[in-house]
Structure formats: C-alpha cells, structure tokens
Amino acid sequence: MRGEMSQPSLEWAVELLSRTGSADFERDIGGVLTIAISRVFGTQLTGTADRMRIVGGMELAGRVVEAGRRYRVTVVCERAVLETAYDARVRLRAVDVTEEGTETIVLASRQTLQRPAQMTAIYCSDVVDGDVVDGTIIDLTRLGVTFQTTRLLRRGDRLFLRARFFAEPLETTVRVASTRLVSGSVIAECVFQMPTRELAEIVERIGSARSDASAGAPLDIASVRRSLTVEHVDDGPWRRLLRRSG
C-alpha cells in the first residue's frame, strides 16, 4: 500500500519519525541531533532537544524506512524555547520527503560472511542501556547489517555496532528495522542510522577484501573476538549518545 506510493505524504513521514519516541536528525550546519518526540499533529511534531544544538529556523533531515524503502524527511524548526538548563522545547514542521533507495538486505551470503560482532545498547526495549550484545554479522550491505544474537532485540532499538571484517573495522550506530526468530536466535535487520560516504567506502573495501580472500582460508574466531574486546569505553561514541538522549 504505502510501499507503492510514488510520493509519500508529509503526515505519513512524521508519523513514522515518531514511532519510537525519538529520532536522529542531521543538522544543516553539520552534526547529529536527537529529538525526544512528545506529540505529533499533521505535519508538525513537538519534543525536546539539546538547547545548545538547535535554534529556530534550522533545517534538519531525518530518515524513515517503510516496506524496504528509505526516505529522507526534511523538517524546519519553527520554534525553540528554553525549557530546562539543558533542554529546549521545539516545534518542527515537515516540508519535504524523498526516497533515497531500497534497503533490502540479502541473506544469500550468510554462510561466507559470518563474523563475530558486538553491539552496545543505546536505547532498547529489553536491553539495558550500555549493555553489550554479542552476536554474529551474517550479512553486510551499504545500508546496514543482518545481526544474529541470542539476546532479545526489537524493532526501533538503537545500538552502537563494533565489528571487524578482514582487518577492516566497522563502528557506527544502527537501528533495528525488523526481527525474526530462527532456531531460537533473533535475526535482526539493522540499518545504519546515518549512512555516510565514509561508511559506503568501508563497505566497498570489505567487499574487495572478501573477494581477494581465499575461499578455503579458515577464520580464526578467537583472534577476531579478541579484537572486539573493549578495554576502555569512557570516551566511546555510544556513551556520548546515552548522555545526550538522557
């Protein structure tokens, strides 16, 4: 239905943005801003954000996913007033929505791309913030990863991914787009929260390294897991996200 719409409505885009209670936006002056959404009405939404990072008139870009398609939603901050010493009450209005492309994650390479990985919970329904979720990356695309774990993840959960493919590190924030149960494990389709050119280049390098690797070369699971050991996390990017969202 909506997946077949050539031009989704602004109201529909705002509804999707508000589903998880908060959304990340790219600012027109650079950087990412998290907004806790409290109310939606038509093309408008209200909420709270870091008062030092938003002003009236600022243009923001968020992203939503529906039926395997990713859309960029442009909103304008119509009002930002001081609410607390740290937060501003903001009113945003959606002004444009455009499709960026599909985010279908193909599972055909599952047997050849399995790599241990860790995700740190930023905001999850059933995982404590800051808790480490161990699992396996079974597929990778320029838009996200497919993650297998024994932990319970749900659609809308946000985590910080830390993985290594053929000596190439991959560290970024992801959002769970969908989940399913397979033989007692949770298979989570995760999309990169903010796809960037740098991420796309990393994925391309991983793909090239995979093509060059010998098909029969054994994978040293122990060494890969050692490379994922977190020895010092005080300055980790996910902690900054936790402080900002709190």
N, C-alpha and C positions, 0 to 999 in steps of 0.2 A: 504494500500500500504506500506508506511513506517512502520506502526504499525506491519506489518507481517515480517519485516526484522529481521533475527536472529542476524545479526551483522551490525548495522547502520554504515555508513561511517563517517569518521572524519570531512569531509566537511559539512555533514548534521548537525552534532553536533555543529560545530562552527556557522553555520547559525542560529540555534535555540538559542544559547547563546546570539547572537547579536540582537535578535528581539526587545527587549525593550530598547535598547540603553545602558544598563548597566547590570552587572551580579555580583553576590557574589561568592567568591571562598574561600575554606578552604586552608590555607597555610600549607606547610609540617612541619613548626615549630610551628604550632598552631595559632588559631585566624582566623578571617574572614576578607577578603579584598574585597572592592568594586572597580570594574574597570569600568570606563566610556568608552564604546567601540565606536571608531570613524570609523574604516574601517575593512573589512573582505576580505581576499583573500585566497581561498582554505582552507588549514588547519591553516592558520595564521590569527591572529587578532591583531590590534593595538588600543591603547587607552591611558588613563591616570589613575594614581592611586596615593595614598599617598606615597610620595617618601621615607618616613621613614619605610614603611612596606613591601617593595619589592626590591629584588636585582636580578641581572642576575643569571640564573641557578636555581632559586627557582621553586619548583613543586607546582602546585595549582590544586584543584579539584572543579569543578563546577557541577551543576545538571540541566538537562533539562527534560521536560515532553512532550510526544507526544503519542496520541491515548491511554491515560490512563496508560502509562508506564513511569517509571522514569529511567533516565540514568545518570551515573556518568561519567563526562568528565575530563580527566586528561590533563593538559596543562603544558608546561615548559616555563618559562620566558627566552627568548633568549637575550633580551636586555632591559635595564632600564637606561635611561639617564635623567638628571635633566632638567626640562622644566620651572618650576617656583620655588618660595621659598617653595612651599608646594607639588607640583605635579611632578611626573616623567612620561615621555613618555615611554610606554612599548610596546614590541612586544612579543606576545605569540604564541606558536605552539601547537596544539592538538596532543597528542601522543597515547591516548587510550580512548575508550568509551565502557562502560559495563553497562548492565541492572541491576538495583537494585531491581526491582519488580513493581507490578502494584500499581496504586494509585486511584483505583476506590473507590468512596465514596458512600456507600449505604445509601439510604434515608428511609429504612424501619422503622427505629426507630424515625422518625420525631416527632410523637405525644408524645413520652415519654421522649425525651431528650431536649426539648426546654428550653434554658437558656439565660437570658439577657447577653449581652456582649458589649464591646466597642473595637473599633479599632482606632488607631491613624495613620493618613496618613503619610507615609514616602516619597513615590513617586507615585502619582496617576495622571491620565489624567484629571479627572474632580473634584477632591477634593484637596483643598489647603493643602500643606504640614503642618503637625502639627494639622490639624483639627481632631476632634473626630467624629467618625462614630458610632452611636448607632444602635444596631440590636439584633438579636437572633441567637444563635447557635442551629441549628436543627439536626445536626449530627456530630459525632466525630469519627475519626479513628486514628491509629498510624501515618498516613501520613498527616492528615490535618483536616479541619472542613468545614462544609457547613454553610454559614452565610447568613441570611436573613435581608435585610435592605431596607429602602425607598430611600437611597442615591444611586447615580449612580456610580457603580464600573465597571471597565473594565478589560479585560484580560491583565495580566502583571503588574497591580497595586501592590504595596508593602505597607503593613501596619503592625503595631505592635498590636498584639491581647492581650487583657486583659479580662479574663473570670474566672468564678469560678463554679466548679461542685462539689456538695456535700461537700462543705468546702475545696475542693482541688483547689488551684489557678493554672491557666494556662496562662503563659505570654511568648510570642515568636513572632518572625517575620514571616509573612506569605506572600505568593504571590498568586494572583488571577489567577487560571488556566483556568476558564471558567465562564460565567454568562448566566442567562436566566431570562426572565420576567415571573412572575406568579402573576396574580391578582393585578397588579400594584406595586408589590415588586420585588426587584432584589435578585435572589438567586445566590450567588457566591460560587463556589467550590474553596476553598483556601488550598494550600499545605504549610506545614511547610518549610520555606526557608532552614533551616539547620536541618534536622532530627537528633536527638541525642539519645543516650541510656537513658539519663535523661528524655527526652520528652516521650519516649516509656514507661518508668516506670510510669510517671504521668498518661498517658492514661490508663495503666493497673489498677492503683489504682482507677481511676474514674470509670472504668468498674466494679471493685469489689464493690465499694460503691453503684453503681447503682443497682447491683444485690441484695445487702443487704437491700436497701431501700424498704420501704413498698410501694406497688403499688398504694395504695389509699392515701398516705400521700400528703397533699396539699403543693403547692410550694408558699412560701412567696416571691412574686416578689419584694415587697418594700425593704425587707432586703437584697436581692441579689443586687438590684440596688445600695443601699447604700454602699455595699462592693466594688462597682466598681467606687465610686466617687474618682476622682483624686484630692488630696489636695495639693500635691507638686510634680511638674514634672520637675524641673530644672535638676535633675540628672537621668531622665528616660533614658533607653537604646535607645529609638527611637530618642531622641534628639542627642545622640552621632552619630547615623546613619545619621541624617539630616546634621549635621556639616561635617561628613566625605564625604557624597555624594555631598555636595555643593562645 
